[in-house]
Amino acid sequence: MCQVTIYMKDNNDEAILSEVVSLERTDQGWLAQRLFEEPMIIQGQIQRIDFLKHTIVLTKEMP
């Protein structure tokens, strides 16, 4: 199964969520869904998506 890990660039590339199966943009931020768990809202802008490494890197949004 293709799952991704989401990293936050501004936190020393710290992994903030793993095994994400879907990511959707909402008015509140990014809605990240893992299997059999409640969705989680993540704030930030997508900087990079690497399909080979199954990673998404976010940066904090500017005010």
N, CA, C and O of each residue as an XYZ file, in Angstrom:
252
protein
N       0.840     -1.168      0.000
C       0.000      0.000      0.000
C       0.890      1.238      0.000
O       1.952      1.240      0.623
N       0.468      2.279     -0.688
C       1.247      3.514     -0.773
C       0.821      4.477      0.324
O      -0.264      5.057      0.267
N       1.671      4.643      1.310
C       1.437      5.570      2.399
C       2.603      6.536      2.440
O       3.712      6.196      2.029
N       2.356      7.744      2.936
C       3.408      8.754      2.976
C       3.675      9.198      4.408
O       2.859      9.001      5.309
N       4.852      9.806      4.586
C       5.219     10.445      5.840
C       5.282     11.938      5.574
O       5.848     12.372      4.571
N       4.698     12.731      6.478
C       4.695     14.181      6.335
C       5.739     14.764      7.280
O       5.779     14.438      8.467
N       6.582     15.635      6.726
C       7.646     16.291      7.484
C       7.385     17.789      7.519
O       6.793     18.342      6.592
N       7.833     18.456      8.603
C       7.762     19.907      8.705
C       9.159     20.462      8.546
O      10.021     20.227      9.393
N       9.395     21.195      7.471
C      10.713     21.736      7.148
C      11.234     22.658      8.246
O      12.427     22.630      8.550
N      10.374     23.470      8.845
C      10.805     24.438      9.840
C      11.141     23.813     11.188
O      11.630     24.510     12.077
N      10.896     22.534     11.360
C      11.220     21.829     12.608
C      12.338     20.824     12.372
O      12.234     19.676     12.802
N      13.404     21.235     11.698
C      14.549     20.368     11.409
C      14.126     19.109     10.661
O      14.638     18.018     10.912
N      13.173     19.281      9.730
C      12.659     18.159      8.931
C      12.124     17.036      9.817
O      12.305     15.859      9.507
N      11.479     17.391     10.897
C      10.912     16.418     11.825
C       9.668     15.778     11.215
O       8.809     16.468     10.667
N       9.581     14.448     11.316
C       8.391     13.737     10.854
C       7.250     14.062     11.805
O       7.355     13.832     13.010
N       6.152     14.600     11.261
C       5.035     14.959     12.123
C       3.886     13.959     12.020
O       3.039     13.900     12.911
N       3.848     13.177     10.949
C       2.792     12.180     10.802
C       3.237     11.143      9.778
O       3.703     11.495      8.695
N       3.093      9.868     10.120
C       3.479      8.800      9.202
C       2.266      7.963      8.841
O       1.214      8.069      9.471
N       2.420      7.145      7.839
C       1.388      6.227      7.365
C       0.106      6.952      6.952
O      -0.999      6.483      7.224
N       0.270      8.102      6.292
C      -0.856      8.892      5.811
C      -1.333      8.304      4.485
O      -0.536      8.048      3.583
N      -2.652      8.093      4.383
C      -3.204      7.491      3.160
C      -3.919      8.508      2.285
O      -4.146      8.243      1.104
N      -4.286      9.679      2.837
C      -4.876     10.728      2.003
C      -4.613     12.090      2.628
O      -4.460     12.222      3.842
N      -4.563     13.106      1.754
C      -4.307     14.477      2.188
C      -5.215     15.381      1.371
O      -5.209     15.335      0.141
N      -5.996     16.206      2.063
C      -6.971     17.053      1.387
C      -6.889     18.471      1.942
O      -6.799     18.666      3.154
N      -6.921     19.463      1.046
C      -6.885     20.866      1.459
C      -8.279     21.294      1.922
O      -9.265     21.077      1.218
N      -8.357     21.904      3.114
C      -9.615     22.434      3.635
C      -9.384     23.886      4.044
O      -8.260     24.384      3.972
N     -10.440     24.560      4.468
C     -10.313     25.939      4.939
C      -9.472     26.028      6.214
O      -8.873     27.070      6.482
N      -9.419     24.955      7.001
C      -8.668     24.947      8.251
C      -7.207     24.530      8.069
O      -6.399     24.748      8.972
N      -6.850     23.948      6.948
C      -5.489     23.460      6.696
C      -5.555     22.162      5.913
O      -6.517     21.919      5.184
N      -4.537     21.328      6.061
C      -4.489     20.034      5.376
C      -5.112     18.965      6.268
O      -4.727     18.819      7.428
N      -6.058     18.230      5.737
C      -6.721     17.156      6.463
C      -6.002     15.853      6.104
O      -6.160     15.334      4.999
N      -5.217     15.334      7.040
C      -4.438     14.111      6.826
C      -5.186     12.930      7.437
O      -5.623     12.989      8.586
N      -5.327     11.869      6.668
C      -6.065     10.690      7.124
C      -5.144      9.484      7.174
O      -4.429      9.184      6.217
N      -5.177      8.791      8.325
C      -4.482      7.520      8.480
C      -5.537      6.430      8.580
O      -6.687      6.712      8.913
N      -5.164      5.197      8.297
C      -6.110      4.091      8.382
C      -6.586      3.899      9.812
O      -5.788      3.886     10.750
N      -7.890      3.750      9.966
C      -8.518      3.417     11.244
C      -8.281      4.458     12.339
O      -8.372      4.127     13.521
N      -7.980      5.705     11.978
C      -7.769      6.765     12.959
C      -8.540      8.005     12.534
O      -8.920      8.155     11.373
N      -8.762      8.889     13.496
C      -9.431     10.149     13.204
C      -8.519     11.028     12.340
O      -7.300     11.006     12.510
N      -9.095     11.794     11.423
C      -8.283     12.710     10.610
C      -7.627     13.781     11.477
O      -8.107     14.096     12.565
N      -6.528     14.331     10.980
C      -5.775     15.350     11.709
C      -5.570     16.551     10.800
O      -5.247     16.392      9.622
N      -5.755     17.756     11.339
C      -5.508     18.986     10.570
C      -4.063     19.414     10.777
O      -3.585     19.483     11.909
N      -3.369     19.701      9.678
C      -1.979     20.144      9.713
C      -1.899     21.486      8.997
O      -2.408     21.636      7.886
N      -1.260     22.457      9.637
C      -1.082     23.781      9.044
C       0.245     23.842      8.299
O       1.251     23.324      8.784
N       0.257     24.466      7.130
C       1.492     24.660      6.385
C       1.259     24.661      4.897
O       0.147     24.419      4.427
N       2.309     24.935      4.163
C       2.285     24.917      2.709
C       3.169     23.777      2.222
O       4.234     23.520      2.783
N       2.725     23.109      1.190
C       3.532     22.015      0.631
C       4.737     22.611     -0.084
O       4.598     23.452     -0.972
N       5.908     22.164      0.315
C       7.143     22.586     -0.338
C       7.584     21.544     -1.368
O       8.044     21.889     -2.456
N       7.436     20.258     -1.007
C       7.926     19.200     -1.901
C       7.141     17.919     -1.655
O       6.808     17.581     -0.519
N       6.856     17.217     -2.740
C       6.289     15.872     -2.680
C       7.247     14.959     -3.427
O       7.568     15.205     -4.590
N       7.702     13.906     -2.759
C       8.607     12.938     -3.386
C       7.878     11.598     -3.457
O       7.729     10.907     -2.449
N       7.433     11.245     -4.643
C       6.664     10.022     -4.817
C       7.517      8.769     -4.654
O       7.003      7.728     -4.244
N       8.801      8.848     -4.965
C       9.673      7.683     -4.806
C       9.964      7.385     -3.341
O      10.052      6.224     -2.940
N      10.114      8.445     -2.542
C      10.407      8.263     -1.117
C       9.150      8.255     -0.258
O       9.225      8.030      0.950
N       7.990      8.498     -0.876
C       6.710      8.531     -0.153
C       6.731      9.587      0.951
O       6.354      9.310      2.090
N       7.176     10.805      0.604
C       7.261     11.878      1.585
C       6.607     13.151      1.066
O       6.564     13.408     -0.137
N       6.103     13.939      2.008
C       5.607     15.286      1.737
C       6.289     16.193      2.742
O       6.295     15.909      3.940
N       6.867     17.291      2.252
C       7.531     18.256      3.134
C       6.711     19.533      3.135
O       6.430     20.109      2.084
N       6.328     19.970      4.341
C       5.577     21.209      4.520
C       6.472     22.282      5.117
O       7.446     21.977      5.806
N       6.139     23.540      4.850
C       6.756     24.671      5.538
C       5.634     25.404      6.248
O       4.478     25.344      5.829
N       5.980     26.098      7.326
C       4.965     26.869      8.051
C       4.483     28.004      7.176
O       5.269     28.645      6.479
N       3.183     28.248      7.219
C       2.609     29.322      6.427
C       3.041     30.669      6.977
O       3.174     30.850      8.187
N       3.254     31.602      6.078
C       3.584     32.964      6.470
C       2.298     33.677      6.836
O       1.281     33.470      6.175
N       2.306     34.521      7.880
C       1.081     35.244      8.290
C       0.628     36.241      7.250
O      -0.379     36.922      7.445
